């Protein structure tokens, strides 16, 4: 695995970790309206701030708010491009809907003053790590593909352990840390691979 792929892996996992904890009480959710630089994942249709995704293995439990936002933005430049004009407005509207769906507001630095900004993965990252990642095929497949009639859970576990794309899809959807199921959204924009979270444990480190 190249350094670029290695770093993208933990950026991506940090983004899903941020999403998963938005219904919990943490330092990150407490500071939601203070974040001003937001990064968008086009396949998962989620956002996360630079200070959360720019450090390795960030979770809602260990996030303290410590760190230099400028430093994380510099790190993320290799993976994300800023958006402008109509694309900025379009992405801002998506961010507003995303935030409001969890009961949050976004910073005026992002929505009004221009002191914050919005970013999307650059074309190289999209081509190398998003468009060609087979894990997304699992995520968007009909549930029956994984849970055919008569398919026992033990077989699902075995297939999960054998097939890296199913394993990654489960981690992308559910993360690597255990959460109270009642606090986790039922889907990521309507996508869910039901049951795989039971077999996704903290043993699967991001890097």
C-alpha positions in Angstrom: 0.0 0.0 0.0 1.4 3.4 -1.0 1.7 6.3 1.5 -1.0 8.1 -0.4 -3.4 5.2 -0.2 -2.5 4.6 3.5 -3.3 8.2 4.4 -6.5 8.2 2.4 -7.6 5.1 4.3 -7.4 6.8 7.6 -8.9 10.1 6.3 -11.9 8.1 5.0 -12.3 6.2 8.2 -12.1 9.4 10.2 -14.9 10.8 8.1 -17.2 7.9 8.8 -16.2 8.0 12.5 -17.2 11.6 12.6 -20.6 10.8 11.0 -21.3 7.9 13.3 -20.9 9.9 16.4 -23.1 12.9 15.5 -25.9 11.7 17.7 -23.7 11.4 20.8 -22.4 14.0 23.2 -18.7 14.6 22.6 -16.3 17.4 22.3 -16.6 17.2 18.5 -20.4 17.5 18.5 -20.2 20.3 21.1 -17.9 22.2 18.7 -19.8 21.4 15.6 -20.8 25.0 14.9 -17.2 26.1 15.4 -15.7 24.1 12.6 -15.3 26.1 9.5 -13.4 24.0 7.0 -15.5 21.0 5.9 -14.6 18.1 3.6 -17.1 16.2 1.5 -17.1 12.5 0.6 -19.1 12.1 -2.6 -19.9 8.4 -2.4 -20.9 8.4 1.2 -22.5 11.9 1.0 -21.2 13.0 4.4 -19.1 15.9 5.7 -16.3 16.1 8.3 -14.1 19.0 9.6 -10.4 19.2 9.0 -9.4 19.0 12.7 -11.2 15.7 13.0 -10.0 13.9 9.9 -6.5 15.3 9.7 -5.1 13.3 12.6 -4.7 9.5 12.7 -7.3 7.4 14.4 -9.5 10.2 15.6 -12.7 9.1 17.4 -15.4 11.0 19.3 -14.0 9.5 22.5 -10.4 10.8 22.0 -11.1 14.1 20.2 -10.2 17.0 22.5 -10.1 19.9 20.2 -6.4 20.1 20.5 -4.4 20.7 17.4 -3.7 23.2 14.6 -6.5 23.5 12.0 -4.1 25.1 9.6 -1.7 22.1 9.8 -4.5 19.6 9.1 -5.7 21.7 6.1 -2.2 21.6 4.7 -2.1 17.8 5.0 -5.5 17.5 3.4 -4.5 19.6 0.3 -3.0 16.5 -1.2 -6.4 14.8 -1.2 -9.0 17.5 -1.5 -9.6 20.6 -3.7 -11.5 23.7 -2.6 -14.8 24.3 -4.5 -15.9 27.7 -5.9 -18.8 29.6 -7.3 -21.9 27.6 -8.0 -20.3 24.4 -6.9 -19.6 26.0 -3.5 -23.3 27.0 -3.2 -24.4 23.5 -4.1 -22.1 21.9 -1.6 -23.0 24.5 1.1 -26.6 23.6 0.7 -25.7 19.9 1.2 -23.8 20.8 4.3 -26.7 22.8 5.7 -29.0 19.9 5.1 -26.5 17.5 6.6 -26.0 19.6 9.7 -29.7 20.3 10.2 -30.6 16.6 10.0 -28.7 16.2 13.3 -29.9 19.5 14.8 -26.7 21.4 14.3 -25.8 24.8 12.8 -22.7 25.6 10.8 -20.3 28.4 11.3 -20.8 31.8 9.6 -17.2 31.5 8.6 -18.3 28.8 6.2 -21.7 30.1 5.2 -21.2 33.8 5.0 -17.7 35.4 5.6 -15.5 33.2 3.5 -13.1 32.6 6.4 -14.0 28.9 6.2 -14.3 26.8 3.2 -15.6 23.6 1.6 -13.6 20.9 -0.2 -14.1 17.7 -2.2 -11.7 14.9 -3.1 -9.5 15.8 -6.0 -9.8 14.0 -9.4 -6.8 11.7 -8.7 -8.3 10.6 -5.3 -11.7 10.0 -6.9 -10.2 8.0 -9.7 -7.8 5.9 -7.7 -9.6 5.3 -4.4 -13.3 6.1 -4.8 -14.5 5.2 -8.3 -12.5 2.0 -8.4 -13.0 0.8 -4.9 -15.1 -2.4 -4.9 -16.2 -1.8 -1.4 -18.8 0.7 -2.7 -20.3 -2.0 -4.9 -21.2 -3.9 -1.7 -22.6 -0.8 -0.1 -25.0 0.0 -2.9 -25.9 -3.6 -3.6 -29.4 -4.8 -2.7 -29.5 -6.4 0.7 -30.5 -9.7 -0.8 -27.1 -10.0 -2.5 -25.6 -10.5 1.0 -28.6 -12.1 2.7 -30.2 -14.5 0.3 -32.9 -16.8 1.6 -31.5 -19.5 3.7 -28.1 -17.9 4.1 -27.0 -18.5 7.7 -25.1 -15.8 9.6 -22.1 -18.1 10.0 -21.7 -18.1 6.2 -22.0 -14.3 6.2 -19.2 -14.1 8.8 -17.0 -16.5 6.8 -17.6 -14.5 3.6 -16.9 -11.3 5.5 -13.6 -12.6 6.8 -12.6 -13.9 3.3 -13.7 -10.9 1.2 -11.8 -7.7 1.8 -14.3 -5.6 -0.1 -17.1 -6.7 2.2 -14.9 -6.1 5.2 -14.1 -2.6 4.1 -17.8 -1.9 3.3 -18.8 -2.9 6.8 -16.1 -0.7 8.3 -17.1 2.2 6.0 -20.7 1.9 7.1 -20.2 1.2 10.7 -16.7 2.2 11.6 -14.3 0.3 13.9 -15.6 1.3 17.3 -18.6 -0.1 19.1 -21.6 2.3 19.6 -25.0 2.0 21.1 -27.2 0.9 18.2 -29.9 3.3 19.3 -27.6 6.2 18.7 -26.5 5.3 15.2 -28.5 6.4 12.2 -30.3 3.7 10.4 -28.6 4.4 7.1 -26.0 6.5 5.3 -28.2 8.3 2.8 -30.3 5.1 2.6 -27.5 2.6 2.4 -27.0 -0.1 5.0 -25.5 -3.5 5.1 -27.5 -4.9 8.0 -25.8 -7.1 10.5 -22.1 -6.8 9.4 -21.5 -4.3 12.3 -21.5 -7.3 14.6 -18.4 -8.6 13.0 -16.5 -5.4 12.7 -14.4 -4.9 15.8 -11.8 -2.5 17.1 -9.2 -5.1 16.1 -9.3 -3.7 12.6 -7.0 -0.7 13.0 -7.2 2.0 10.4 -3.5 2.1 9.7 
